[in-house]
Amino acid sequence: VTVEDERTLVIRSIGNGKRKREDGENEGCKYIRLERKASPKFLRKFLLPEDSNVSAVSAKCESGVLTITVEKLPPPAKPKTVEVTIS
């Protein structure tokens, strides 16, 4: 997970696309188990809002779920209006 061009969030996977084969026997039954991983090429780009804090982007992966957190910048201070009386 990277941030490019100041506001573009890029999610890129680095997979290997391997295939796993397991032969076995359980309780007199023979079996073959095949597993394939997804294609190694995955790329997504998201344009972040202007009020996002790109220096505080965090990402974590738990149980195969990627969670990305983007914090918002605090809103700009509103200008204070002072009433002036003219005498």
VOPAGU-2260 file (C-alpha; in pm, 1 decimal, decimal comma):
REM VOPAGU-2260
SITE   aa  ch    i         X         Y         Z
SITE  VAL   A    0       0,0       0,0       0,0
SITE  THR   A    1     151,3     330,9    -108,2
SITE  VAL   A    2      43,5     689,9    -165,6
SITE  GLU   A    3     149,0     844,9    -496,5
SITE  ASP   A    4     104,6    1193,2    -641,9
SITE  GLU   A    5       4,6    1328,2    -298,4
SITE  ARG   A    6    -354,2    1193,2    -312,4
SITE  THR   A    7    -355,3     858,2    -495,9
SITE  LEU   A    8    -376,3     546,2    -278,4
SITE  VAL   A    9    -225,6     244,6    -460,1
SITE  ILE   A   10    -288,7    -114,7    -349,6
SITE  ARG   A   11     -58,9    -363,2    -520,8
SITE  SER   A   12     -23,6    -733,7    -446,4
SITE  ILE   A   13     300,3    -921,8    -471,4
SITE  GLY   A   14     183,4   -1277,5    -518,9
SITE  ASN   A   15     366,0   -1572,5    -662,0
SITE  GLY   A   16      82,2   -1767,2    -824,5
SITE  LYS   A   17     205,4   -2102,0    -692,6
SITE  ARG   A   18      19,9   -2429,8    -705,1
SITE  LYS   A   19      25,7   -2678,8    -418,5
SITE  ARG   A   20     -57,2   -3050,0    -449,2
SITE  GLU   A   21    -100,6   -3292,9    -162,5
SITE  ASP   A   22    -159,5   -3666,6    -199,5
SITE  GLY   A   23    -276,1   -3865,3      97,8
SITE  GLU   A   24    -477,2   -4145,2     242,9
SITE  ASN   A   25    -724,3   -4117,3     528,2
SITE  GLU   A   26    -931,7   -4406,9     669,4
SITE  GLY   A   27    -875,4   -4617,2     359,5
SITE  CYS   A   28    -972,2   -4338,0     115,6
SITE  LYS   A   29    -715,2   -4190,5    -116,9
SITE  TYR   A   30    -738,7   -3822,8    -199,0
SITE  ILE   A   31    -565,4   -3548,3    -392,9
SITE  ARG   A   32    -585,6   -3190,6    -269,4
SITE  LEU   A   33    -496,1   -2902,0    -500,9
SITE  GLU   A   34    -466,6   -2536,2    -403,8
SITE  ARG   A   35    -403,3   -2245,8    -634,7
SITE  LYS   A   36    -318,3   -1895,6    -533,2
SITE  ALA   A   37    -462,6   -1600,1    -717,3
SITE  SER   A   38    -288,1   -1434,1   -1006,2
SITE  PRO   A   39      18,1   -1240,4    -891,6
SITE  LYS   A   40     -96,9    -920,3   -1060,8
SITE  PHE   A   41    -337,8    -705,4    -861,9
SITE  LEU   A   42    -345,7    -326,5    -872,9
SITE  ARG   A   43    -608,8     -76,8    -757,9
SITE  LYS   A   44    -583,5     302,0    -735,5
SITE  PHE   A   45    -810,8     530,0    -534,4
SITE  LEU   A   46    -816,4     909,8    -533,1
SITE  LEU   A   47    -821,9    1031,6    -172,9
SITE  PRO   A   48   -1029,3    1333,2     -67,3
SITE  GLU   A   49    -854,9    1665,8     -15,3
SITE  ASP   A   50    -910,9    1654,1     361,4
SITE  SER   A   51    -727,8    1320,7     406,2
SITE  ASN   A   52    -404,2    1302,0     604,8
SITE  VAL   A   53    -180,8    1104,2     368,1
SITE  SER   A   54     106,7    1094,5     617,2
SITE  ALA   A   55    -110,2     892,1     860,5
SITE  VAL   A   56    -227,9     612,6     625,9
SITE  SER   A   57    -203,7     270,8     791,2
SITE  ALA   A   58    -274,3     -81,8     668,8
SITE  LYS   A   59    -302,3    -422,3     833,9
SITE  CYS   A   60    -387,3    -769,4     711,6
SITE  GLU   A   61    -559,8   -1017,1     944,5
SITE  SER   A   62    -708,4   -1350,5     837,1
SITE  GLY   A   63    -677,7   -1254,1     471,1
SITE  VAL   A   64    -865,0    -923,0     514,2
SITE  LEU   A   65    -678,6    -602,6     428,3
SITE  THR   A   66    -787,4    -300,5     633,5
SITE  ILE   A   67    -664,3      43,6     530,4
SITE  THR   A   68    -721,2     344,6     756,5
SITE  VAL   A   69    -700,4     699,3     622,0
SITE  GLU   A   70    -738,0     977,2     877,3
SITE  LYS   A   71    -903,6    1309,4     803,6
SITE  LEU   A   72    -733,1    1640,9     861,8
SITE  PRO   A   73    -906,0    1863,5    1117,0
SITE  PRO   A   74   -1138,0    2116,4     953,4
SITE  PRO   A   75    -986,7    2459,5     899,1
SITE  ALA   A   76   -1059,0    2710,6    1170,4
SITE  LYS   A   77   -1362,9    2920,8    1093,6
SITE  PRO   A   78   -1295,0    3291,2    1081,3
SITE  LYS   A   79   -1423,5    3471,2    1386,1
SITE  THR   A   80   -1662,7    3756,1    1317,0
SITE  VAL   A   81   -1646,5    4058,4    1543,8
SITE  GLU   A   82   -1910,7    4326,9    1526,9
SITE  VAL   A   83   -1771,1    4675,0    1531,0
SITE  THR   A   84   -1995,7    4965,5    1630,3
SITE  ILE   A   85   -1932,3    5305,1    1483,0
SITE  SER   A   86   -2025,6    5601,6    1696,0
